[in-house]
Amino acid sequence: DPKTKPSNLTTTRRGGVSTPFPEKLHEMLERIEKDGHASVVSWQPHGRSFLVHKPKEFVETVMQKYFRQSKISSFQRQLNLYGFCRLTRGMDK
């Protein structure tokens, strides 16, 4: 019925973002081993944090595939925006 369902409804979210960054990050970390990039980035064994083992390769291969970013600083900015923090010591390092 044209009166109740406008034809201009869209499913994309505000700002053109179809998948929020945290969801993309989790998806990437879940798929990374299957994609053969576990030596580049992976979950820590306890599963509470992740580690970028090879930053240069991460930027050149992984970021290009999963994110629309080409600079590690942009990736880090997104992490900070969503409340992630860098671990430099402690059990979760």
N, C-alpha and C positions, 0 to 999 in steps of 0.2 A: 504494500500500500504506500504510494508516494507521500501521503500526508504524515505518516508516522516514521518512515525510514528515509531520511535524506540521502541522496546519492553521493554526497560529497564527504561521507565519513571515511576516515583513513585509519589504518592500524599502526602507522608509525608513531613513535612517541615524540613528544615535544623536543625540538632542536634537531630532529632528524636521527636521533640515536635509537637504533632498533634493539640493541642488547647492551645493558649497562656494563660498565667496566668490570665490576666484581664478578659478574656472571661469565664474561669472556675470560677473565683470569682463571677462574675455577675450571672452565671447560678446557683451556689450554693445558693446565696442570694435569687434568685427568687424561688427556689424549697424548701428552708429550712422549711417553714411553712407547706407545704404539707407532708414533711418527718417527721414532729413532733419534730423538733429541734429548734423552734423559741425561746425557753427559753434558748438556748445555744448561739445562734448568730442570729442577725436580723438587718434589716434596721432600722434606726432611723425613727420616725414618718414623718419627713419632706422629707425623701428619699435621702438626700445628703451625708449621711455617714452610716456606720454600726457599730455595737457594739458586741464584744464578751463578753457575760454575764458570761459564765462559762468556763474559759480557759482550765482547766483540761479535762472537758468533750468534749470541742471542739477538743482538740488534740486526745483524745481516740476514738471519734465517727465520727465527721464531717470531719476532715482532712483525716482520713483513707478512707472515702468514696469518697471524691471529689478531693483530691490531692495526689500526690506520695511523701508525706512528713510525718514525724513522730515527728518533733520538731517544737515548736512554733517559735523558733528563725529563722528557715528556711522560715516559712510563713511570718514572719515580714521582713526578708531580701527581699523576693519577692515583698512585698508591697512597701518597700523603693526603690527598683530597678525601679518600675513603677511610682514613684513620689507620692505615697500616703504618708500622714503625720498624725501623731497622734494628735488628738484634746484633749486638756486638759481643755480648757475653751472656752467661747463664745457661740453663739447661736446654733451652729451645734454639740456641745458636746453631 
